[in-house]
């Protein structure tokens, strides 16, 4: 993506599968162009994504990205924003 965007990792197969949330979240970051960000919208039932996404992102991307927990979104899940440097 050559623009800022959001990906819904919140419903369907994602809801019971934290491994799939992490896998597709990392893939979304990969697909994001440098200088842009991806909002990863995650299921409510896994809690704050800082507790499980941050470590996976740091291990894979080290200092080539930055990230921030944004908020609990109106749809019930959480928004975790990742900027590609």
Residue pairs with C-beta under 8 A, 6 or more apart in sequence:
1 31
1 32
1 33
1 36
1 38
2 33
2 36
3 33
3 36
4 36
4 37
4 38
4 39
5 32
5 36
5 37
5 38
5 39
6 38
6 39
6 40
6 41
6 79
7 24
7 25
7 28
7 38
7 39
7 40
7 41
8 14
8 41
9 20
9 21
9 24
9 25
9 28
9 40
9 41
9 42
9 43
10 41
10 42
10 43
10 44
10 75
10 76
10 77
11 43
13 20
14 20
14 21
14 24
14 42
14 43
15 43
15 45
18 46
18 52
21 42
21 43
21 46
21 53
22 52
22 53
22 56
25 40
25 42
25 53
25 56
25 57
25 80
26 56
26 57
26 60
28 38
28 40
28 82
29 38
29 57
29 60
29 61
29 65
29 82
29 84
31 38
32 38
32 82
32 84
33 84
34 84
34 85
35 84
35 85
36 83
36 84
37 81
37 82
37 83
37 84
38 81
38 82
38 84
39 70
39 79
39 80
39 81
40 49
40 53
40 79
40 80
40 81
40 82
41 73
41 75
41 77
41 78
41 79
42 49
42 53
42 77
42 78
42 79
42 80
43 77
43 78
44 72
44 76
44 77
44 78
46 52
47 78
48 69
48 78
49 69
49 78
49 80
50 69
50 80
53 67
53 80
54 67
57 65
57 67
57 82
63 85
64 84
64 85
65 82
65 83
65 84
65 85
66 82
66 83
66 85
67 80
67 81
67 82
67 83
68 80
68 81
69 78
69 79
69 80
70 78
70 79
70 80
70 81
71 78
71 79
72 78
72 79
73 79
